[in-house]
Amino acid sequence: MLRLEAREASRFLDRLPLPERVEFIMRASGKERQALVLLTSHPEEVVALFPPEELFFTIKEIGATDALPLISLTTSEQLHLILDIDWWQKDRLRPEKIFEWLRLLFACSEDKVAAWLNTVEFALLVSLFKHFASAFKVGMEEDRLEEIDAFPPFTVDNYYFIRFKKPGVQDTLGRIVEIAREINPKLYFDLMESIIWDVEVESEEDAYKWRQARLAEHGVPTFHEALDIYKPPSIPDPSQVKPVVPSSLIESDIESMAPAPVYPLSVSERPSFVLKVLELISDQELLDRVKREWAHVCNHVVMADVLEFDEMKDIKRGIQKASRYFNIGLEYLGQGQPERARKILQAIPLTEIFRFGYAQAIALKKKAVSMIDKGYVEKELSPADEPWRSLLAGVLRRHPLYYDPFGEDRMGRDDDYRDFGILREVEETRERLEEAELIGRLMKERFTDYGLIKGLPLAACNIQMAIDLTWGTMLFTIVAQKLLNNTPRLWPLTVEELHAFFPKLWAGGSKEKRRKLYPGIKEEMEKILLEPHFSPTPEEQGRITRYLEACHERIEEDMGFLDIHTPMDPRYIHVLLVEI
């Protein structure tokens, strides 16, 4: 559309009925969306139909300074909701963010500032001024006049005087005071008296209460309300629920001409199973309901998780998290069948579907906590091997995370973790936890609650910290002691024993082509693990085999390229405990 000549594009947009025009423009993103709005003959009519949260995310995506044309077109109701989200951190105002927005409003126009002043909640106006200024009036006690020291008093009527607490704010806030007196003298008088006499904490508490009410009207939760999204599912048997219009729907959204929000789909990556299900829905009313509820879930997750809304990447991460667990919940409830999931989508609120998805991750966390409680691993996750240790670290976070060090989005993440996105990742992690639990139980029994580790002379070894000692290293060291000294015990090898043991390890290969571990070594490791009389089930045997294969590969990678003809430095060996 933007490739068309401006006049032609404008004619095309103006020919569309207003609701369709808005929906068409909302399909674009960021700067393109703003550009399309400005191409219409009556952009204010288009912006007026944008859901407020859609405007908020659009402004954040563009950047507030670049989005001034869009901000200038917002209605008072839209603007107040945007400020209600951006001005607060939990239940406290953010003064630096307030001042930034006030300057943006002036950059739009003084008329925009006046319109905001005419509709702003009075308690909020008082609270923000008390953050930046104090005031007194003629006739007050002399000791109050002594407060005026660093900054000269500011006055517009020689009766009320204002002292601004921070440099650089007088021009902006002083002009707001002047505008207030010009457009509404009573507002000016009440504001000055309240700055003088009101208690700052009480003003902010009142402002917060009014903010909560405004957010509730638009279905946007406060921080504490948003935390409810992480409650366990309230539906014991989802298959028994009859199709209903969920109570989470906001009536004003249904009755208004406002289109359903699209930012959950446009901002997050497309959750694969959800899209398959949506393709089966031909009922536009149902699709709009899903979009609204999806936005409702995203609002809750973002408000609960994102403490500050300055970085779009943090907001996107919250939306992606909501979409991912919605995808998992729908896949779980639908048993992987899109048609079954479609019926679930009609019957159950999306909030509950999200909770079912998130509950799958919480179940993993509970399992990991249980492993620590039973002593299978220590609190610092030793002596688990990698990748089990990293996997455990992920699911034990406040919000469980999937260990994905090589994912396509790794460059955009701060670490190797992300939210679970599909049911297979949950099932894969659950199976790895089952492996770790089994190995941890066997090793705990073998080493009597790991008490033997405390007696090792680690300070004189290549592995000097107990936290770095792993199941695999312990097993391999015991095998080495058995083959060298006919005593299966956990004790470090000497350097001489290391050189005597090394040739016994390999069945083939060379320094240039990685050596392969001798089958007898593999058999001995399994015997040590299963002693004294453990008979695994077929499922347990499969887990033990997978674990041991990973140990074998780690040994080959760590020692398979060493030169047998030169002295080996134990400090560079990680799979075997050796004295330095």
N, C-alpha and C positions, 0 to 999 in steps of 0.2 A: 504494500500500500504506500509506504513512504517513498518508493521509487517513482511513483506517479508525480506529475506536475501538481504543485500545491493546490491550485484552483480545482483541478479535476478530482483530486483526492477529497477535498472539502465537499464538493458536490455529491460524490458517492456516499460519504458519511451522512450528510444532511438528508439524503433520500431515505435512509433507514429510519423506521420508527424508533423513538427514543430508547425504549428498553433493548431493542436489538442493537442499536448503536452502542449502547453501554457494554453489552455482552461482547460485541465484536472488538471493541477497544480493550476490554479486560483480557482478551486472549493474548495480547501483546505483553511484553514485559519491560519494566524499567523505563528508560528514556524513550523507547518507542511508544509506550503507552502514553506518556506525557505529550509527546509530539502529536499523536493522533488526537488527543483531547483538544489541543490548541488549534488543530485544523478545522474543527467544527465551528459552525456559526455561533452557537451558544454553548461554549465550554462549561459555563457554570451549571447549566442544566444537566450535563453529562456527569460532572463530578458530584453533583448533589445525590445521584443515585448509586455512587460507589459505596459499598459497605465500608464503614470507618476503618476496620482492621485491614481491609484491602488497600486503602489509602496509606495507612501506616507502613505496611511492608513495601509499598511502592516507593514511598519517600525514603525509606531506609536503603532500598536497593539503589536508587539514583544518587542518594546523598542529599542531605537537607538543603545545602546551598544551591545545588543544581536543580533542586525541585521547587524553587521559589514560585515559579508560575503555577504549579499545582497547589502549593500551600495557599497562595493568594485566592484560589477558587474554592477552598473548602467552606462548608457551612459552619456556623458556630457550633452546632452539635458535633460535627465531625472533628473539628479542631479540638474541642474540649476532650473528646475521647482519646485523640492522639496524644494530647498533653497529659492526660490521666495515666497513660501507659508510660510515657517517656520521662515524666518529671519525678517519678517515685521509684525508690528501691525498697521493696517490701512495704513497710508502713512509714517510711521517712522520705521527706522531700530531698531532691538532689539540687542544691543551689546553683552549681555550675551549669547544669542542664537547663534550669529555669532561665538563667541569664542568656544562655546561648539561644533559646527559643524566642525570648523577648527581642533580641537583636534581629532574628529572622523575621519576626512580624513587622518590625520597623522597615526591614529591607523590602517587604511586600508593599506596605504603604502605611501612613498614619491612620487612614480610614480602617485598615485591617486591625490596627491596635485599638482604635475606638470601638469597633464592633466587638472585639474580644472583651474590652472593659465593660461594655454594656451587658454582657451575658455571663461573665466569670462568676463563679461561686465566691461570695464575699469572704468567707472564712479562708479560702485559698489565697485570695488577694492580700488579706492581712498577714497571713502566715509568710508568704514570699517576701513581703516588704520587711517584716520583722527579721528575716534572715539577713537582709542587706542594710537596714537602716534603723535608727531610733529617732524619736521626735519629742519635741516639747512645745509649749505655747506660752505666749506672753502672760505674765502673772503667776507662773509656776515658781516654786521655791528656787532660791539662788543656787543651792547646791546642785540642782539639776543642770543649771547653766554651766557648771564646771565640767560637765561631760564633753563639752565642745572643746576639743584640743587639737587633734591631728587634722581635722577637716573643717573648713568654714561652714557655718550653717547655711542651709539652702531654704529659701522661702519663696512662695508665689503670692503671698498676701500680707507679709510682715506680721502675721499673727501665729501661724504654725511654722515651726522651723524643723528642718530635717538634717540629721547628721548621718552621712553614708559611711558604713563600716569598712568598705573596701575601696581601694582606688580603681578608677575606671568605670564605676557603675553609675555615677551621678548623671551623666548625659542621658543615658537610657531611662533610668528610673525617674529622674527629675522630669523628663518630658512626659512620662506616663502620668505623673502627678498633675502636670499642667493640663494634659488632655482630659483627665478625670474632672478637674475643676471647670473646664470649658463645656463639657458635654453633660455633666451631671453634678451640680454643686453639692447636692445632698450626699452623693457617693464620696466626693472629696472630703466633706466634713466628717462623715462616719469613718472613713479610712484613717484620717489623721487622729481622731479620738481613739480608735482601736489600736493604732500603732503605739500610742502613748500608754494606754491603760490595760490592754489585753495581755494575758500571759502567753508567751510564745508557744509553750508546749500544748496548752489548751486549744489555741488557734489551729495548730497543726493536727491535733486529734480530731477537731471538728471538720477540718478540710478533708481528712482521710475518710471520715464517715460518709461525707457527701460524695467523695470519689467512689467509694464502694457501691453506693446506690446507683451512680451513673453507669459504672461498669456493669452492674447487674442488669440494668435495663437493656444493654446490648449483648448480653450473654458472654461478656469478657470477665473472667474471674479475677479476684484479688489473689495475692500470693498464697494466703492461707487456704482460700477456697480451692485454688488450683491444685494443691497437694492432694486433694481428694481423688484426683485422677489415678493415683497410685494405690488406692484401696484395692483389696481383693475383690474379685467379681461378686456381685450380689445375687446373681442368678444361679441357683444350685443345679438346675437341669435345663440348659438352653433349648433342648429339643421339645420341651413342653410349653414354651412360650408362644402365645398366639400373636399374629401380626398386629401391631398397634403403631400409632404415631408416637414416637418416643417423647417422654416429657422433657427431654433436653432440648427439643426444638424451641426456638424463640418465636413466640406468636407474632411479634412485630415483623419478623423476617418473612413469615408466611404471607401476611396480608399486604406487605409493601410491594412496590414495583422493583425493589432492589434485586439485582441478580444474585445468584448464589456465589459465594466467594470462590475464587479459583487458585489462590496462592498455595494451598497444600499441594496441588498438582504441579503448579508452575515452578515452585521453589525446590521441592524435594525431588530425589530421583524417583522414577516411576516404579512403585512396588509391583512386581510381576504378577502375583496371584490376584491382587485386587483388580488390576486392569483386566484380567481374564474374566473376572466376575462382572465388572461394569459393562463389558462388551455384551453380556447376556441381557442387560436391562434396556428395554425400549421405552419404558414409561418415564417421560421427562420429569414428571412431578417427583417420582422416586429418586431419579438422578440428582435433582436439585436438593432433595432432602438429604441425600448422602453427602453432597458437597457441603451443605450447611453444617451438618453434624461433624464432618471431617474437620472443618474449620474450627468447630467448637472444641474438639479434642486437641487440635494443634494449639489453640489459645491456652488451654489448660497446661499443656506440657511446656510451652514457651514461658508462660508466666511463672510456673513452678521452678523451672531449671535456669532460665536466663536472668541473672541478677541485674545486669545492665544491658540496655538495648542499643549500645553504641556501635557494635560490630555486627554487620549483616551475617557474617559467617557463623556467629554464635546463635543468631536467630534461626538461620537455616538448619543448623545442627538440631535445634529443638524441634523444628517442623519435620525434619527427616526422621528423628526418633519417633515422633507420633505416628508417622506414616509406616515406619518399619514394624512397630508393634501392632498396629492395626492390621498390617499384612499377615503377621504371624498369627494373630488371634483369629482372623477370618480363615486362614488356611487350617488352623487347628480345629476350629469348630466345624468347618466344612469337610474335614477329613481329606483335604486335598482335592475335593471334587467341586469344580466351579458352580455347577447347577445347585448342589446342596448348599454351597456357600451363599448363592443368590437368595435362597429362601431364608437363610440365617440373617442376611442383611436386611431383609424386609421385616424380620420378627424382633430383632434385638437392637437396642441403641448402640451406636458406634462406640460410645464411652465404655460399654460393657465388653465389646469386642476387643478394644484396646487393652482393657484390664486382663482379659483372658490371655492375650499375647504377652503382656508384661509378666503375668503370673508364671509363664513358662521359664522366664529368666530368673525370677525370684526362687523358683524350685531348684534351679541349679545352685544358686547362692546358698540355700539351706543345706543342700547336700555337701557343699564345700565346707560350711561351718561345722556340719556333723563330723566330717573327717578330722577336723582340728580337735573338736571336743573328744573324739575317741582316741586321739593321740596318734593317728596314722601319719599326720604331718604336723610339724611344729607351727606356731603362730607366724613365724617368718617364712613359712612354706618349705623349709628344709625338712627332710633330705630329698624332696621330690626332684626328679630330673626335668630338664627341658624337653618338650614344650609344656609338660604338665604344670610346672611351677608358674610359668607365665599365664597359662590358662586359668589356674586357680586364682592368681592375682587379679585377673580381669573380672571373674564372676563374684569375687569377694568385695568389689567396690560398692559404694553406697547404692549406685544404680549399676547392676551387673553389665559387663561389657564382653564382647566377643573378641578373642585374640586373633588378629588378622594382620600379621606383619608384612604380608606381600600383596595386600588387596590393591585394586586399581586406584582407589582413592587415598592410598597411603601418603602421598605427597601433600595432600590437603589436611592431614591430621597431625596432632601434636605428638602422638605416640603410636604404638602398635595396636591400639584398641579402638573399637567402634561399637555402636549398638547392634544387637542382633537384628537381622533383616528378613530372614526367611526361616521357615520351620526346620529345614535341613540343618542349619547352623546350630540350632538349639539341640537337635537330636545328636549331631556330631559331637558337640561339647558334652552332652550327657554321657555318651559312650566313653569319651576320654576320661571323664570323672570316674566312671565305673572302673576303668583300667587303673587309675591312680588309687582308688579306694582299695582295690584288690591287692595291688602291689604294696601299698602302705600297710595293709593289715598283715600280709605275710612277712614283711620286713620288720614290723613292730614285734611280731611273735618271735622272729629269728634273733632279734637283738635286744629282747627284754626291755621294751619301751625306750630303745635307743640309749640305754644307760651305758653301754660299752663305749660309746663315742666319747664320753667325758674323760675316759682314761687314756685316750690316744695322745701321743706326744706331737700334736699338730704344729707346735711352734717350730719344730725341727724338720717339718715336711714340706713338700711342694704345695700341698693344700693346707693353709695355715689357719683357716677359719672354719669352724664347725658348720656354719651356714652354707659353705661352698661344697660340703661333702654330700654326695648324692647316693641314691640307692644303687645306681649302676656302678659307681666307683667302689662302693663297699663290696658289692657282689664280685666284681673283677679282682679286687684285692684278695678276697678270701680264696678265690679259685687259684690265684698265683701262689698263695701260701700253701695250699693243699698240694699243688703240683711240685712245688720246690721242697717243701719241708714235711709233706704228708700230714699237715695240721691245718684244717680249715678254720682259720681264725682271722679276725679283723685286726691286722697290725701292719704298719708300713714296711715295704721292702727296703733293703739296703740297695745302694747303687750297684753293688756286685750281683745281688740277686736279680735286679732289673736286667742286667746284661745277660745273665744266665737264662732268665725267663723269656726274653725277647725272641730267640730263635724257635721256641716251642709254640709260638702263637700262630704261625702262618702255614696255610695249606698251599699257597701258591702266590704268584705275583712278584713284584720287585719294587724297589724304591721309586722307579720311574712309572710303573703301572701299579696302582695301589694294591697292596697285598690283601689277601682274603683270609679271614680268620679260620683257624683249624676247627673242624666240626667237633672235635673232642672238647675244646674250650667252651663251645656253645652248650654242649651236653652238661658239662660240669656246672655252668652257671644256672641252668635249669634245676639241677639236682640240689644245689645249695638253696635256691629260692623255695623249693617245694618241701625241703626237709622240715620236720622229721617224717610226718605221715600224712601229708596233705594230698588228697585225691580230688583234683579239680573237675567240675562239670565241663561238658564240651564248650559251653559259652565262656567259662572261666579260662579254659585252656587256650581258647582263641585270643583272649585278652593278654594272657601271659606270653603267648608266642609273639604277638605284636610288640609288646614291651621289650622282650629280649631281642627281637630283630632290630629295634631301634638302638638298643645298647650295643649290639654287634657292629652296626654301621658307625656308631660314634667312635668305637675303638679303632675301626679301620681308618676313619678320617683322622683321628688324633695321632695314631702311631704307625699307620701303614706306609708312610713315606719316609720314616726315619732310616738313617744309614746304619746298618748293622756293624760296619767296620770302623766307625768312629765313636768316641765316647758320647753317651747321651746325657743331656742336661735335664734332670727331673723337673726343673722349673717350667719346662714347656710341655709337660705331660699333664693331662687333666683327668684322665679316666682311670688312673691307678695311683694309690697312695704310696709315695716313695720318700725316704729320708733324703734330705739335701746334703 
